[in-house]
Amino acid sequence: MKILLTGATGYIGKRLLPVLIEQGHHVVCCVRDRSRFNPSKSLLNNISVVEVDLLDPTTLHNIPSDIDVAYYLVHSMSSAKNYKSLEQESAINFRQSLEETRVKQVIYLSGIVNETTLSEHLLSRKNVELELEKGNYHFTCLRAGIIIGSGSASFEIIRDLVEKLPVMITPKWLLTRCQPIGVSGVISFLHKSMLNKQTFDRNFDIGCDDILTYKEMLLEFAQVRKLNRKIWTVPVMTPKLSSYWLYFVTSTSYKLASSLVSSMKVEVVCRNNELNKILNIQPLSYRESLKRAFKKIEANEILSSWKDAHESSGLKINISDFIEVPVYGCFQDQRTKLVSNREVSIDKIWSIGGQNGWYYANWMWVMRGFIDKMVGGVGLRRGRTNQTTISIGDSLDFWRVLYSNKEEGRLLLFAEMKLPGEAWLEFKIDANNIITQTATFRPRGLKGRLYWYSVLPFHGFIFKGMMNKIVTAK
C-alpha cells in the first residue's frame, strides 16, 4: 500500500516510519523542510519525500493522488498565540487536499479529551479531530494521554525532575490523575488500526492499565531508578509559577511548560480499553515502559526525541535558509590546525556536547547555558539525542545541526540561544588533515556588535582550548 505520513520528522513519525516499511508499504513522507529529513539508508528505497506546508494550500498539490491511508501526526505545543486557529486551518487544508485523492482512511493521533473543561491545547486537538472527521474517507482517531518512551517530552521532564531534585515542593496539579501509555503501544495501535473496518469512523482512548497521579508517576520513576525522593504538594503555586518551575528545572521551553501546566490540570483517563480487544494489544505498564526506555538509553538506541523538533527552541526557521554561512557584515573567529589522527578528531567532533561537554572550560559553557535560560532561551539542558551520531535537524545543547557529514568531515551548527543576531559554529577537516574551526556571528544592530566585542576576550581561550583538545590523538 501507499501511505502518506505527515509529521515524518516528529517524535512519533520517526518511529512509525520503519514499522510501516517493515510491513512492505511505500511511505510518502510529508515534511516542511526537506533539509531536516534524514532517514537511514535502509529506508530510502521504500519512501518518497514531498515538501508540504499545511498552512500553504499551494504546497498541498505535492501530495500524490494514489495514496491508500494517511496519518495525521501534526500538532503544536508551543507555537504562536493564535495556534488554535492555525491548527484548525491546517486540518481543513489537509482534509480538502485529500478529497482529491483515493485515500480510504485517515488516522489521527490526538489527546484524551473526556473532560467537560479542557485546556486550550486539548481543545485545539479536539477541534482538529472535528475537522478531519468531516472528510469523505473513513476516519480513525486515537486519543493518548502521557506518552512514555526514550526521548519523549513527558519521559524527559519526569526524568529531569526526579533525577535533579531529591525534595520537591510541587503544585497541586500533581494530584491530577492520568493514564499513561508506552510509545511502543502507541506505534502498535497506529499501524494495526490501518484499514481495520472495526476502527472506521470512530475514536478510541489508548492507555495502559495504570491510572496514576503525576505525583505517583514521579515516585514510581524514583523507585525504578532506586532514588529516595520526597514530594509535597502546595495549593499556592500559580500556573505561571508552576510553568517557571518546570522551565528552570527541566529541559523544556517556557512555552511548552505553560502548555503542559494547563493540560496537567485536566484528568486524562481512558473511557475503556475496547481497542485493546479489537486489535489484540496489551500496552506495557507504566513501570515496564520506564524500564524499556532506560534500556534504549543505555544502549544508545533512541530513535527520536522531542528535543529535535523546532518547537523545543521556540524558533521558526527552515534549516535550508541557514546552511550557507554568510560572510558580509559578519564577525568571525577562525582557527586552523594540523590533525594528528583524522579518525580520532572526527569522532571527538561527532561526540561533542551533551554528556561529553565541549572539551574545554565546560563550566563556562554551563554558565552560558544558564544565562540563556534566564533570558528565556533553551539553555544547555537539551543535550543530544544520540551520544555518537549526529543527524541533520538534531538539537545539540543550544545548537541545531544544519549539516552533518562524517565522511566529509564537516559539521555545521546554528545557535538557538537568545542572541542579538545569528551565530554559526563549523568544524571542517580537509583532505590534508587540516581542521578549520569557524565561529560566525551576524549581529543585529548596535546591540549585536556590542555583544560580539563583550564575548570576544573569552573566545581567545575557549575556542583555542576546544581546538587543542579535538586535534590531540588521545
N, C-alpha and C positions, 0 to 999 in steps of 0.2 A: 504494500500500500504506500501511497504518497501522503506524508504527514506534514502539516505546517506547524512549526514550533516557534511561537513568539516568546520573548524572554530567554532566548538561547544563550545569552551571556550571563544570565542571572543564577542565583543560588540553586533553585530547583531545576531550571532548564539545563544547566551543565550536567546535572546528574541523570536527568531523564533521557537526554540525547543518546548516550551509549547503550542504554537499555533498549530503546526503540530500534537502534541499528542492529543490536544483537538479535532481535526478533525478525530481522530481514527486511525492515522497512526502509524506504528512502525518505529522508527528512529534509524539508526545506526550512532553513534556519532564518528567521527574521531578526535582523539586527539594525540598530540605528546607525552604528558606525562600524563598518567592516574591519577597520584597523584594530578594533578591540577584540575581534573574534579570532581565537587562536586554538582551534580544536586539534586533538592529537592526529598524527599522520594516519593512524589506523582507521580513522573515521572518514577521511576525505573522499573515498570512492563512493560513499553512500549518502553524501549530503550535497545540497546546493545552498548558496547563500544569497539572500536578497536584502538590500538596504530598504528599510521601511520606517517611516516616522508616522505613528498613528495620528498625530495632530496635523499631518500634511497629506491630505487626500490624494495629491498627485503622485506620491510615492507608493500608494496602495495598489497601483496598477502593476507593481512589480510582483505581486502575489500571483502565482500561476493558477490557472482555472481548473486544473485537473487534480486538485487535492481531494483526499477522502475524509480526513479527520484534521481538525485544527485544535491546538492547545493555546489557551489564552492565559499566560503566566505573567502578565504585566500588571504591576501596581506600584504605588509610591508610598513611602512612609515619611518622606522628609523633603518634599518639593515646595513649590510656591504656595502662597496663601490661598490662591484660587485652585488648588489641586483637585478639589471635588468636581468642579465644572470641567477641568481639563481631563480628568479620568473618565467622566461621563462622555465627553466629546470623543475621546479615544475609542471607547466602546461602541459608540454609534458609528463612527467611521469604519471600524473593523467589521461590524455587523453588515453594514451596507456594502462593503467591498466583497464580503463572502457571498452575497446574493448573486454575484456574477460568476461564481464557481460551482462546482458539482459537490461541494462538501456535504457529507452526510451527518456529521456530528461535531459539535464544539464542546470542549471540556474546559471548564474554568476552575482554577483553584482560588478559593475565597477564604474569608474568616467566618468563624461561628458567630451567627447574628440572631440568637434566640431571645435576647432580652428586649423589652419594650423601649428602654432607653439605651442608645448606643453612642459610642464615641464618634467623632467626626470621621475618623479613618474607617471604622467598621461600617458606618452608614454609607460612606463612599463606596466601599466594596459591595454592599448590598445594592446600591443604585446601579453599579456596573453589571451585576447579575441580572437585574430587571431589564436592562437594555439588551444584553446579549440573548436573553431568552425570547426576545421578540422575533428572532431570525427565522427564515424558512428552512431550518435544519433542526435536527434533534439536539437538544441542549442538556448537558450534564454539569451540575455544579457540585464540587466537593468543598466542604467548609471545614477548615482546620483551625485549631487553636494555637498553642505554643508548639513550634516545631523544634525538636531536639536532634542535633547532629553535629559532627565536627564542622566548624565554620559557620554554623547558623547564628543569627543575631541573638536569639534567646539563649542558646547554649553559652556563647561567649560572654554575654552580660552576666549570667548566673556565675560563670567561672570567675570573672573579674571580681565580683562581689565577695564570693566565698573565699577565694584564694588570697585576696588582699586585706580583708577585714576580719580579724578574729572576733570583734564585737561590733554589732550593728544596731544603731538606733534608727528604726525604719518607719516609713509612713504606714497608715492603717490599711492602705490598699494591698499590703502584703497578705492580708487575711482573705482576699478575694479568691474564690475557687476557680480552677481551670482544669482542663482535661488535655494533657499534652499528647503528642504523638512523635515517634521517631521518624527521621527523614526517610528511612528505608520503607516504612509503612506508607508514607505519602507517595513515594515513587511507585510502589506496588498498586495502590488504589488508582493512580493516574493511568498507568498503562493497561491494567486489567479492566478498566471501565470502557476502554476503546471498543466501539461498535457492539457493546453488550446491550441488547434490547431492554433488559431489565433496568438499565440506568438511564434510558432515554427520557427526556423531558421531566427530569426530577432533580432535586437537590438532596444531598446527604451530608451529615456531620461525620467527621472521621476523627478518631482518637483512640488511645489505649484504654485499658480498663481502669486506670488510676485516676481518681478525682482528688486533686490536691490543692491546698492554698499555695500561694507563691512562697510563703514562709516555709511550708513543709518541703517544697521543692529545693529551697536553698539548704535546708538542714539535711535532706537526703543526699544532696550533692556532696555536702561536707562529710557524710558517713562514707560515701563511695571513695572519697579522697583521703579518708582517715584523718580528718581535721576536726578539732574541737572548736565549735563556733557557738556564740551566744547572740540571740536576736530578740530585741524588744521593739514593739510597735507603739507609736505615739500618735494621738489624733490631731496634733497641732501642725504637722508638716503640710504646707500648702502645695498645690500642684506645681507651682513654679519652683519652690524649694526642692521638691521631690525630683524635678527634672534636672536641676543643678547637681543634686546628689548623684544621680545616675551618670550625668555627663562627666563630672570630675573623677569619679571612682572607676568608671568603665571606659572602654574604647569607643563608645557610641558618640555620635554627634549630638549637639543640643537639640536640633530639630527632631531627630529620631527619638531622643529621650523624652521630649514633650509628647510626641505621638504615643509612645509606649505607656507613659504615665496615664494619659487619658483613656487608653484602651484597657489598661490593667484594672481599672475600677469596675469594669464590666465582666460579669461571670461568663466564661466561655466553656460551657459544659454541653456535651452531645445530647441530643434528644433520645437517640437509640443507637444500636450498632447493627442496624439492618443491612448495611452494605457489607459488613464483615461476612455475613452469611451468604449474601448473593455472590460475592467474589471469592469466598473461601479464604479470607485473610484474617490472621490474628496478629495485630500490631504488638510489637515488643512493649514491655512495661517501661515505665519511666527510668527505673534503675538499670534495666538492660540496655536501654538506649544510651544512657550515660556511659556505661562500660564500653559499648561498641564505639562511641565517639572517641573515647580515650585510646582505644586500640588503633584507630585510624590515625590519631595524632602521633602516637608513639612510633607508628610505622611510617610516618611522614607521607600518608596517603589521603590527604584532604583534597577532595575533588573540586570543591568550590567553597567560597567564603563570602559572606555578606559584605565584608570589607572591600571586596573587589568591585562592588557596584559603585557608581559615581555618587550615589546618594550618601555614601559613607563620608564624603568630603563636603557635600552641600554645593559643590561647584557643578555647573552645567557646561561641560566642554566636550568637544569632539577631539579625540586623540589626533586624528589626521590634521587638525588645524595647528598642531604644535610640534609635529615631527621635524619640520625644518627649523632648526635653531636660528634665530635672527642674529644679525651682526650689527646692522645700522642702529645707532642710538643705544647700544648696549655696553655694559661693563663686563669684562671677562677676567677670570683668574685661571690661567692655563699653565700646566706643568707637564714636562715630558721627562721620561727616564727609560733607561735600558732595563728590560725584564730579564732576570737571571733564569727563570724557569716559566715558560709561557703557560703551561697547563696549570701549574700551582697558582699563578697570578689570576688566571681566568676563573679558577674555582673560588678564589677569595672574593673576586668581584661578584660572582653569582651567589655568594653566601652572605653578602653584606646586609646589614640591618637586622631587624628582629632580635632574636636571642643573641646573635653574634655581635651585634653592635656595629660601630663604624671604625673599629680598629685603633683609633687614637682619640684621646680626650673624650671618651664616651660621656663623662659627666657633663661636658658642655653641650653635647647633642641632647642629653636628657633635659638639661636646663632650657635649651631652645624649644624643646617639645612642650615643656611646662608653660613657658611664656606664651606659646601658640595657643595652648588650651585656655589660658587665662583670658585671651582676647577673642575666644570663640572659634578657634581653629580645631584641626583634627588631633593635634598633639602627636606624640611618638608611640601611642599605645596600640595602634592598629597592627604593628608588627608586619609579618609576611605570611602568606598562605602556606607556602612550602619552603622548607629550610635549605633546599639545594637547587631548586629550579625556579626560574622567573619567566613569566609569560607576559606578553603584551596585554595591558589593561589591568594587571595586578596592582594592588596597593602595596607600598613598601614603606612602612612608617609614615612619614608625612609627605611621601613622594608617590607619583603614579608612573608606572612603567609605560613609556611611549614606544620603545624599540628594544628588542632583546634577541640577539643572535650570537650564541655562544661560539659557533664555528668561526664566525666572522670576527669575534672578539669585541663586539660593540654593545654597550648598554646605555640607554638614554632615559633619564628620569625627569619628570616635571613636578615642580613643587606645588603641593596642595595646602600648604600652610598659609596663614593670613599674612600677606605681604603688600607693600605699596608698589607692586609691579609683578613681573612674572620671572620665574627662575628655572633654569635647567641645570642638570648635572650629568656629564657624559664621560664614559670610560671607553677608550678605544685602543686596541693593541694591533699594530700593523704587521706586515709580513716580516719586517726586520726586528720584531720583538721590541719595538719602541712603544711604550704606553703613553697616551696623551689623556690627561685628566683635565676637563674643562668645566668650570662653573660660570654660567652666563646669567646675567640679570638685566632685564629690560625694565627700567624704572618708570613709574607713573608720576610725573610731575616732580616738583621740588622735594616732596616728602620721600619719594623713591630714591633720589640722589643722595639725600642726607642719610637714608638707611644704609645704602651701599658703603658710604665712607665710614659710617659708625661701626660696621662689622668687618671692614677691611683689615684692621690690625689682627683680628682673630683668624682670618683666612691664612695668614702667613704661617702659622704653626699647625692649625687644624688640618688644612689640605695637604701641607707638606708631610706631616706625620702620617696621615692616612695613605698617601702615595708610597712612603717608605715601607710601610707595613705590607702593602699589596705587592711590591716588587721583590721582597725577600723570599727566598726559597723555602723558608721554614713554615 
